[in-house]
C-alpha cells in the first residue's frame, strides 16, 4: 500500500509540474496570446483570417474564425469585399460570443437568416465605450459606410474605464494588463482563474468532473455563486468593495461622454445607431430591474432621440413564471456570466423582430 501511495504521489506531482510548465510556457504564451494584433487607433483587434479549430474559453472549446477585416465571422465565408455594411454590431465578450460556436451566437443566427445583407461584428472581449468610439471612427476614416449600428453597453464597461483603460477621446491606452485585471477578481473566481491560467490540464479535469455531476445541488449552488457574485459587476447593485462611489460616478460620466461622441459620429456619417442593454446573472438574482446599470442608461437615453433595446425588460418578464435560479441556469453558461446557446437564441429572437421591420 505504501509503495502504491508513493507511486501515486510521484505521478500526481509529475502531472502538476508538466501541467504548470505547459500552462505558463505554452498555453498562455503560444495559444492564448496568438489571436490579437495591436492597433494604434483602438488598441487591439483580432488577427485577420484566423481559423483556430480548438479555441478555448474556460471548459468550452470551439472553432474561432475571423475575416479579412479581423472581425469574428463564419469560417466558410470570411472575406468582406465591400465597404458598405448593412448591419454592424459592437460590444465586448457578450457580442463576441465567448464560449459559443459562431453559428449559434445571436450574431451568427442573424447573419444566417439574412444572407443578402452584409453583417460585420466588431466586438472583442474587453472592449468598452472608449474602444467602441475609436474603432467606429477608424472604420469611418477608412471609408466604410454603416447603415445600422447596434452597440451593446455592458455592465463591465464601468469597470473597464476605471481599471483597464486610461486617457480620453482618441488618446487611450492600456492601464492594466490581463494578468493585473485577473488579480482584481475575488474569492472563488480568482482561484478558478489562476488554476485555468497556470494548470490548464487540472482545470480541464475539474471541469469534466463538475459537468458530469452538474445536476447535484451543491454543484449547481457553486455555479450560481460564481455567476451572481462577479465583483466586476457588483457596482450596479451597490455591493462591491472594488469601486469607490467617486470612481463609479467618474466612470459613468466617462462612459456617457463616449456614448455621446458615438451618437455624434454616427449621425455625422449618416448611420442609424441603436443601443442595447442586457442583464448579468447577478441582476436577475436580485430581481430588481431598477439596478444602477439599467437605471443610469435608461435615464440617459430618455431625453434623446436614439433607439434603445432594453433586453433587461424582456428577460425580467421571465420572472413571472420562473425563479431567478431557473432563468440563470437556463440562459447563461454555468459558472459564468455569459449567455449560453439558449441565451443567444433568446437575444436573436428579440433582435430579429427589429431587423424584420427594416
N, C-alpha and C positions, 0 to 999 in steps of 0.2 A: 504493500500500500504506500509506504514511504517513497519507494522508488517511482511509483506512478505519479505521486504528487509532485516530486521533483521534476519529472519529465513534463508534466502539465505546466508547471511554473515556468520552466525554460521555454516551452512552446508559447505561453502567453506573453512573456517578456519579449521574445523574439518577434512575435506578431506586432506588438505595440511599438517596438523600435522600428521595424520596417514600415509600419503604418505612419509613424511620425516622420520618418525621412521622406516617404512618398508624399505626404501631405504638405511638408514645408519646402521641399526642393523640386517637386514636380507638379503636384496638383494645384498649388497656389500660384506658382510662378509660370508654369507652362500652359496649363489648361485654362484656369480661370482668368488669367490676365492676357489672354491671346485673342480677345474679341473686340477690344476697343481701340480707336485711334484718337489722338489728340487733335482738337480743332481750336484754333486761336480765337474764333468768334464766339463759340458756345461750349468751350472746354473739352467735351468728348462726345464721341458718337460710335456706333457700331462700325466695324470694318466693313468694307464693301464686299459683296459676293461671298459671304460666309456660307458654309454648309457643314455644320457640326452635327454629326449623327447622334452623339450622346451628350448633349448639353445638360449640365447638372444644376438643379436648384433644390437644395435640401435633399430629400429622398426621391425627388422627381427627376427622371431622365427623359429627355425629349429632343427632337430634332430642331435645331435653330438655324434659320437661313435669313440672309439679308440680300437686298437687291443691289443694283449698281449705284444707288444713292446712299448706301449704308443704312437702309431702313428695313426693319424686320418685315418679312414677306413670305409668300408661298414659295416652297422650294422648287417648284416647276415653272413658275412664271416670274422670273426675277428682274428682268430689265424694264426700266421705265424710259421710254424714248421721247416723251413729250414733257413740256414744262407747264402744260395746262392740266391742273389736277382738280377733279370734281370734289373729292372728299379728303380732307386732311384731319388726322387725329393726332393729338399730342398730349402727353401726360407722363407719368412715371411708370413704375413697375406694374401697376394695375393695368395700364393700357398696353404696355409691352406684352403682358400676358404671362408673367413668370409662372413656371410650373405646368403650363398647359400647351399642348400641341397647337401650332398656328391655326389649323383648320377649325379647332374647337374654341378659339378665343372669339369674343364678340366681334372683333375687327375682322377676323378670318371668315366668320359666318356672314357678315355684311358684304364683304368683298366677293364672296362666292355667290351670294344672292343677286348681286348687281354686276354681272360680268362686263356689261357695256359701259360702266363708269370707271373712272380712274381713281384708285384709292392710294393713299400714302400714310403710313404710320410712322410718325417722327418720335414716338415715345421711347425712352430708355430709362432703366432703373436709376433712381437717384435724382432725376430731374425735378425741378420746381419752377416757380414762376419766372425767376431771372433767366433760366435756360429756355423756357418756352418763348419768351420775348426775343432773346438773342438768336435763337435758332430760326424763328419765323423771319426775323429781319435779314438773316444770312440768305435764306432762300429767296426772299423778295428781291434782294440786291443781285442775286444770281439770275434774275429774270423769270422766276416762277410766278404763275398766276393760280391762285387758290380760290375756288368758288365758295365752298363751305368748309369752315374750320370748327372742329369740336375740341375744346380744351377742358381737360379733366383736372379740377382742383382737388388735390389730395390733402388729407389731414396732416401728413408728414411734411407738406410744403413749409409749414411754420417751423418745424424742427430744422429743415434744410437751410432756411435762410438765417437761422441763428448759428448753426454749427458747421454745415457742410460748405457753404459758400460765403464769400465776403466781397465787398465792393458794391458799387451802384451802377445803374444804367448799363452801358456796354463794357465797363471796366470791372468785370467779375473774375474771381479766381477761387481756387480751392482753398478752404480754410483748414479742414481736417480730412485726412485720407480715410479709406475704408476701414483700416485696422483701428484707427483712432475713433471712428464712428462706432465700431463694434464695442469698443471699451465703454461706451456710454450706455450700453444695454445693461439691464439689471437682472439679478436673480437667475432664475432657471433659463431665461432666454440667452443670457450671456454665456452660461455654461454650455448650452447646446451649440451655440455659435463657435465657441472655442474648440469643442470636440469636432465639429464639422470642418473647421479650418485646419486643425492640427492632426486629427486622426480620422480621415475620411472613411477608411475601411471599418473602423469601430463604429462610426456614425451609421454606416450602411447596415451593419449587423443589428444595431439597436433599433433602427427604423423597421427592418424586416420583422423583428420580433413584435414590436408595438403594432405594426399593421396586422399581423396575424391575430393579435389579441385586442384589436381595436374596439370590439363590441363590449369588452369588460368595462364596468362602470368607472374603475379607478383610472383606466387609460383614457376614457372619454373626459373624465374630470381634469386630467392632466392637459389634454388638448384644449379644453375650454379655458383653463387657467392661462395657457400660453397665448391664446387668441384674444382674450379680453384685457390682458394686463401688459400690453406692449407699451413701455414707458414713453416711446416717441409720440404716441397719440393721446396720452392721458391729459395733456393740457386742455383738450376740448371739453372735458368734464371736471376740470379743476382738481385733479388728484395727483399731479406729477411733481416730484421734487427736482426734476431735471431743469425746469424753467422757472425763472422769477416772473412775477407779474409784469414787470417792466420789459423784460426780454420778449415775452409773448406779445405785448402791445406793440413793441417796436417791429417785431416780425410781421404781425398782421398788417401794420401800416406799410412795411416794405413790400409785402405780397400784393396788397391792393394797389400800390403805386405801379407795380409791374403789370397788373391786370389792366389798369387804366392805359398804360402805354401799349399793351396788346390791342385794346379796343381802338386806340388812335391809329396804330399802324395798319390794322386790318381794314379800317374804314378808308384810310388813305389809299390802300391798294385794292379797294372795291371788293373785299371778301366779306361774306356773311359769317359772323362768328357766334357760336353757341357755347356757353359754359355748362359743365356737367358736375354735379355734386353726388357723392355716394358715401355710404357709411362703412366704417370699420366694424368688426365684430363687437368691440367694446361699446360702441354707440347703441347697438341693438340690445346688448345685455343690460344696459342702463334703462332701456325702454323710454328714452326721452328724445323726442325729435328736436327739442329746444337746447341741444348741446351747443357749445360755443362755436364750433366749426360751422354747423348748419345755420345758426342764428346770424353769425357775422356775415356770411356770404349772401344769404337771402336778403338781409337788410342792405347790404352793399348794392345789390342789383335792383332793389325795389324801386329806386327812382331813376333807373337808367333804361333806355330803350334797347335792351340787349336780351337775346334769348337765353333762357336758363332752363335746363332739365334737372330737376331735383329728384334723383333716384332715392334719396332718403325717404321721401313720402311714399314711393311705391313699395319699398322694402318694409317700411314700418307698418304699412297696411296689413302685411302678413301676420303681424302680432295679434290680429283679431281672432285668428283661428289656430295659431301656433305659438309655442313658448319660445322665448329668446334662444334657448339651448337648441331647440329643433331647427330653427332658422339658421343659426350659426353653423351647425354641423352639416346642414344640407347644402348651403351655398358657398362655403369657404373651405379652402384646403385645411385639413385637420392639423391643428397645432400651429397654424399660420394665419396671417391677416388677409391674404389674397384670395380672390374668387377661384373656385374650382370650376369644372366643366358646367355644372348646373348653374352656378352663379353667372358665368359668362353667357350662358343661354338666356338667362333672365334679363341681363343687360341688353343682349342682342334684340330680344323681343320688344323692349321698350324703345330702343333707338330705331328699330325697323319701322315703328309706327310713324316716327318723324320723317325718316327718309322716304317712306311711301308717299308722303304728301308733296314731296319736292318734284 
